[in-house]
Amino acid sequence: MLRDVAKVTPGDWVLVMGASGGLGSAGIQVAKDLGAKVIAAAGADERVSAAVALGADAGVNYRTEDLTDAVRKITGGRGVDVVFENIADPELFARAFAALARNGRLVTAGAHGGGTVPLDVQRLYMNSISVIGSVGRITADDLALCLRAAAEGRHRVIVDRVMPLADAARAHRIVAERSGTGKVVLQP
Ligand SMILES: NC(=O)c1ccc[n+]([C@@H]2O[C@H](COP(=O)([O-])OP(=O)(O)OC[C@H]3O[C@@H](n4cnc5c(N)ncnc54)[C@H](OP(=O)(O)O)[C@@H]3O)[C@@H](O)[C@H]2O)c1
């Protein structure tokens, strides 16, 4: 999504949505590997902190701050080159879209936050912005790259807690309530 679809190059600003989630936390680390400057955005201060700890240059809580204003401030008024989206919450999507710079790209791979969003078409064409969908297609080379980064300890996964499989119902409740930070792992 970041390297091949959004074509992130060194020095680009990348805004990562749902930054402490599975996709988001990987997105931060891949964007940093590509030489980008990263803004991690999440919906709770502790999740913003956890995401920034993965190497992001700045963090924004999109539930308490105006995401567009915060991103413009961090980037000196310019906006970001790439939004790494995966939520499709109508409000958040619009605020992230409005934070794109000219020739910006919004790449997305998820819709659990609603799925239908407004689109400011005037901003889209006036600023030559692209909105691109991407479904997971990983090559053997990419897989080897990811496993190597994990084995070397360069890429980390945020784990909220590990629970026995027998606690699956409670684990699902924790995920549904979004009270934790990172993945809940069930140990068989
Ligand atoms: N296309 C593909 O190949 C592909 C592959 C894997 C996953 N996906 C999709 O990508 C999305 C993210 O997956 P993931 O594994 O990263 O999930 P995840 O670990 O649960 O993270 C999702 C993040 O979304 C944020 N969020 C914002 N609004 C939300 C809402 N209304 N409900 C739930 N979460 C909300 C949460 O952070 P805050 O609470 O901090 O906002 C959460 O950290 C999913 O839609 C999934 O289906 C697609």
The ligand as a MOL file (V3000), in Angstrom:
LIG
                    3D

  0  0  0     0  0            999 V3000
M  V30 BEGIN CTAB
M  V30 COUNTS 48 52 0 0 0
M  V30 BEGIN ATOM
M  V30 1 N -7.3960 -5.0680 2.4600 0
M  V30 2 C -6.6680 -5.9080 3.1650 0
M  V30 3 O -5.8670 -6.6470 2.6250 0
M  V30 4 C -6.7840 -5.8960 4.6580 0
M  V30 5 C -5.9240 -6.6460 5.4370 0
M  V30 6 C -6.0390 -6.5770 6.8160 0
M  V30 7 C -7.0180 -5.7710 7.3850 0
M  V30 8 N -7.8610 -5.0870 6.5900 0 CHG=1
M  V30 9 C -8.8700 -4.1860 7.1580 0
M  V30 10 O -8.1720 -3.1060 7.7500 0
M  V30 11 C -8.8960 -2.6080 8.8490 0
M  V30 12 C -7.9940 -2.5570 10.0640 0
M  V30 13 O -7.6170 -3.8590 10.4760 0
M  V30 14 P -6.7150 -4.0340 11.7640 0
M  V30 15 O -6.3730 -5.4550 11.8840 0
M  V30 16 O -5.6480 -3.0220 11.7180 0 CHG=-1
M  V30 17 O -7.7710 -3.6490 12.9290 0
M  V30 18 P -7.4650 -3.1680 14.4070 0
M  V30 19 O -6.1650 -3.6880 14.8930 0
M  V30 20 O -8.7120 -3.4600 15.2020 0
M  V30 21 O -7.3020 -1.5800 14.2690 0
M  V30 22 C -8.3460 -0.7890 13.8040 0
M  V30 23 C -8.2110 0.6070 14.4100 0
M  V30 24 O -9.2980 1.3960 13.9080 0
M  V30 25 C -9.5950 2.3990 14.8400 0
M  V30 26 N -11.0250 2.7090 14.7790 0
M  V30 27 C -11.5320 3.9340 14.4550 0
M  V30 28 N -12.8530 3.8960 14.4300 0
M  V30 29 C -13.2120 2.6340 14.7720 0
M  V30 30 C -14.4630 1.9840 14.9380 0
M  V30 31 N -15.6420 2.6100 14.7530 0
M  V30 32 N -14.4660 0.6780 15.2960 0
M  V30 33 C -13.3040 0.0090 15.4940 0
M  V30 34 N -12.0790 0.5770 15.3440 0
M  V30 35 C -12.0420 1.8820 14.9870 0
M  V30 36 C -9.1810 1.8680 16.2030 0
M  V30 37 O -8.3390 2.8410 16.7800 0
M  V30 38 P -8.9120 4.0520 17.6420 0
M  V30 39 O -9.9600 3.4900 18.5590 0
M  V30 40 O -7.6880 4.5210 18.3420 0
M  V30 41 O -9.4770 5.0190 16.6550 0
M  V30 42 C -8.3370 0.6340 15.9230 0
M  V30 43 O -7.0530 0.7060 16.5000 0
M  V30 44 C -10.1300 -3.5110 8.9970 0
M  V30 45 O -11.2210 -2.8560 8.3790 0
M  V30 46 C -9.7370 -4.7680 8.2480 0
M  V30 47 O -10.8700 -5.4330 7.7370 0
M  V30 48 C -7.7500 -5.1210 5.2540 0
M  V30 END ATOM
M  V30 BEGIN BOND
M  V30 1 1 1 2
M  V30 2 2 2 3
M  V30 3 1 2 4
M  V30 4 1 4 5
M  V30 5 2 4 48
M  V30 6 2 5 6
M  V30 7 1 6 7
M  V30 8 2 7 8
M  V30 9 1 8 9
M  V30 10 1 8 48
M  V30 11 1 9 10
M  V30 12 1 9 46
M  V30 13 1 10 11
M  V30 14 1 11 12
M  V30 15 1 11 44
M  V30 16 1 12 13
M  V30 17 1 13 14
M  V30 18 2 14 15
M  V30 19 1 14 16
M  V30 20 1 14 17
M  V30 21 1 17 18
M  V30 22 2 18 19
M  V30 23 1 18 20
M  V30 24 1 18 21
M  V30 25 1 21 22
M  V30 26 1 22 23
M  V30 27 1 23 24
M  V30 28 1 23 42
M  V30 29 1 24 25
M  V30 30 1 25 26
M  V30 31 1 25 36
M  V30 32 1 26 27
M  V30 33 1 26 35
M  V30 34 2 27 28
M  V30 35 1 28 29
M  V30 36 1 29 30
M  V30 37 2 29 35
M  V30 38 1 30 31
M  V30 39 2 30 32
M  V30 40 1 32 33
M  V30 41 2 33 34
M  V30 42 1 34 35
M  V30 43 1 36 37
M  V30 44 1 36 42
M  V30 45 1 37 38
M  V30 46 2 38 39
M  V30 47 1 38 40
M  V30 48 1 38 41
M  V30 49 1 42 43
M  V30 50 1 44 45
M  V30 51 1 44 46
M  V30 52 1 46 47
M  V30 END BOND
M  V30 END CTAB
M  END
